[in-house]
Amino acid sequence: MNWTQSGLTLGILIGVVGLLIFSSLGADAVLLGGLVAALLFNVIDAKTAISGFANEGMLTVAALFIVAAGVRQTGAMSKVASLLLGESKSVSIALLRLSLPVAGLSSLLNNTPIVAALVPAVSEWARKHKMPASKFLMPLSYATILGGTITVIGTSTNLVVTGLIEKRLGQVEGLRQLGIFDIAPIGIPVALVGCLMLVVFASRVLPDRRPAVSANDDPREYTCEFIVAEAGPLIGKSIEGAGLRHLPGAYLAEIHRGTTRIPAVEPTMVLEARDRLIFVGPRESIVDLQRVAGLVAAPTLSADVSFQTAERTLIEAVVAPGNPLCGQSIRDGDFRGQFQAVVVAAARDGKRIEGRIGDIVLEAGDILLLDAQPSWLDSHRNRRDFYLVSEVADSSRFRYDKMFLALFILVVMVLGAATEFVSMFQAAVAGATAMVLTGCVTGAEARRSIEMPVLVAIAAAFGLGESIRVSGLDKQIAEMIAQIGGDGPISALLALYVGTALLTELVTNNAAAALMFPFAISLAEQLGVSPMPFVVAVMFAASASFATPIGYQTNLMVFGPGGYRFTDFFRLGIPMQLVCAMVSCTLVPLIFPF
């Protein structure tokens, strides 16, 4: 054993963990820096260093980002949120309706895009029902983490471990690849017990927090106009039944039906085809409205297919003094013909502009929300007609007509992997390809959905894990864990689980899994038992990141919107961590014997 190499590796690891905990650098930059250090000090060779970037586990994560984007862009996620929460009157009932289905969904999809899609939907539902979003967003993150432990494809952590197993197959006695549902006998009880804790304790221990900056704190009030599409799903529904009664931050100001103006809209009023609905609210509410199935931006005729595509996006632009339409109404100046864009909403001096969109007479300084092709941004950014042209983030329409197609692709992908007809990597790549080819997600959206920092962090962590094995540091640490845990495999398993769980709270789940995997293998070899229980224990411990917001990406994603403090995660996270540890460590040796 080369003590110099193992000492160098240990020093690199200490530096990596220290930077992950105390610096503001991203996990991808820190782990990549550690990998480069291991390469420069000749702990590993170049081939080993770059092997993680071609690992099937990492590439499977990339493909699943695209699959999840396809499900999200077809509106399935938003439908799920509204169906799940319904009209619950109490926090506990809402948590029950939210946590179990979300955990089930997370067992099939990567949890990061699920949380990204549901955070705004859950926050809006909480505002509508006058409940604090802080009671729901942390449980939302925890539910996706719990659900991710049910299947091998449920979380990137599981895929990292299966990728590491793939590399060591044939080299370690007793090591075998995991099927998609092999960990379900452990994951399902963990998820059920965890969700029960969320329902019982979350409403009691989580405080009523408000985000530091709310989307509806935007002082600008836009006036926007939408038409009820002919043969659309809103015809025959009441205002309340269509979900247009309690809009977060926005309200329905009036309706124009033919030549009749209805200023005081009753919630029981039934919608008819070509009704013109005038809304007032902040920009974020306008984004939500233009995603409602059956509503069309008012200047757009339902027969005009070119202005109905989901590839269009919202662009915010300020009218410049040199704009040729200043002093003219939007309709008389033929704004759409002049600029190939539809005015969806307008604001002036942060206040509502009275009247219908087409009748608004443009003035310099008016802020417009435009429905246009993404290329419009580049072609008009430097023109004198507009100032401050910028795209509204995440404002593309949902492709509701492809929702069931996207769900069908997801089901086929899961069945293909579950029956082992194809490998998980093949199923994920085929699913991602099908999402793009069928138009559930565009090529540009697919590229944007792939989170490169996550992939780089995973690939670099693979390389660092190899440096631990090559240097012999894994065997030294395994000996220490065996001594701490005694001679029995049960106590050693507990020591490994605790060590991994502590590390995942300090760094990231993927890094913790990759760094602890070599120790799990060496510990099994040290004790002369099967490596599978130790490998699975690492998988579950690395995913069980509940006690801090920094250990898991979804915790960070809800940290700001929920208005949480760092210590809020202690209140619910530490009990969750202990309970999940008890269930996992009890079931792992039963399902995967030593």
C-alpha positions, 0 to 999 in steps of 0.5 A: 500500500502506497502511504504517500498516495493515500496521504495525498488522497486524504489531503485532497478529500479534506480540502474538497470537503472543507471547500464544500462546507465553508466556501461559496464555490459550487459543488461542480467546481470544488469536485472538479478541482479535487479531481484535477489535484488527484491527476496532477499528483499522479494519484490517478492517470488521465484515463481514470480521471475522465472515466466518470464523464462516460459513466452510464450512471451520469449519462442516465441522469442527463437523459432523465432530465430531458424525460422530466422536462417533457412531462413538465412542458406538457403540463402534467406537473401542474395538473398533478399539483391541482389534483393532489391538493384539491380543496383541502381545509387543513394543512395536515390533510393537504400534506397527506394529499401531497406527500404520498403521490409526490413520493410515488412520482419521484420514484419514477422521475428525477426529483429536481425537476419535480420540485422545480415544477411544483414549488410555484404551483404549491406556493400559489395553492397555499396563497389561494387558501390562505395557508403559509407556503412554509408548511408545504415546501420543505415537506415537498422536498422531503417527499421527493427525497423519500420517493427517490429511494423506492427505485434505482432511477428515483434519484441521481444518488441511486444512479451514481451508485449503480454506475459505480457498481457497473465499473466494479462488476467482476472485480468484487465477489458478491457485487451485482447490479441492481434492478429498477425495483430491487430496493423497493422493499426497503424504499417503500417502508422508508417512504411511507414512514417518512410521509407519515411523519410529514403529515403528523409533525410538519404542520406542528414543528414548521414555523409560518415563514414568508419568503424574503421576496415574493413574486407578487411583491412586484409593484407593477400591475399589468392589464392583460386580455385573454379570449375564451377559445372556441371548442376549448375546455373552459366553455360552459364552466363558471368563473370559479369552476375554471379556476379564475376566481382566486388568482394569486396576486391577480384578479378578473376585472371585467368581461366583454361579451360581444358589445356588452361590458360586464364590470362586476363579474360574479363567480357563478357566471358561465363562460362562453366562446370568444368572451374577452377576459380582462385581468389585472396582476403582476407579471408572474400571474400573467405567465400563469394565465397564458398557460391556462388551457382554453385561454388565448391572448386577445389579439390572436385569432383562434384560427391563426395557428402561427400565434398558437405554438408552444414554442413561443415565449413571453418577452418584456419590452419597454416602449421607446420614444422613437417607436413609430406606434407611439400615440396610436392604439395597439389595434389601429397601429397593427402592432402584430403586423409591425413587430410580429408579436402579440401584446399580452399585457401592458403596464404604465407607471406601475399602474393598471391601464383601463380598457381593452388591450387593443384600445390602449394608446401606446406611450413612451415608457409603457411596459409590454409583455409580448408573446413572440418567437424566442428569436424575436429577442435577438432581432429587436434587442438593439433596435430603437423601437424598444428599451430593455428587451428581456425574456421572461424566464420559464414562460413558454406555454404548456403542450396540453395536447401532448400530455398523455403522450408524454405520460405514455413515454414515461410508462414505457420507459419505466416498464422497459427498465423494470422488466430488464428488456433494456438497461436503465441507460438504454431506457432513459436515452430512448425515453429522452429521444422520444420526448424530443422527436414527438414534440413533448419538449423542444431541442432547446428546452431539452438542452436547457433542462440538462443541469450541467453543474450536477453532471460535472459534479457526478462525473468528478465525484466518480474520479475522486472515488477511483482515487480513493480506491487506487491509493488504498485509502479505502482499505485504511478507512474501512479498517478504522470503521470495522474497528469502531463498529467491532467485529460484527457486520451489523455494527459496521453497517451502522457505522457506515450509514452514520458516516455517510449520513453525516457527510451528505449533510455537509457536502452533496448527496452525489458526492457523499455516495461516490466518496463512501462507495469505495469504503463500503466495498473495502469494509465488506472485504475486510469482514469477508461478507457480501458487499451488497448490504453496505452498498445499499446502505450508502445509497439510502444514507446519501439520499437521507439529507434532511437536516440541512438545506445544503446537502440536497439540491431540492432543499436549496430550491425550497429554502428561498421560496419558503422563507426558511432559516437554516435552523428550520431544517433541524426541527423536522429534518433531524427526526426524519433522519433518525427515523429513516436511519432506523427503518433502513438499517433494520431492513437492509440486512433482511433484504440484502443478507450478509 
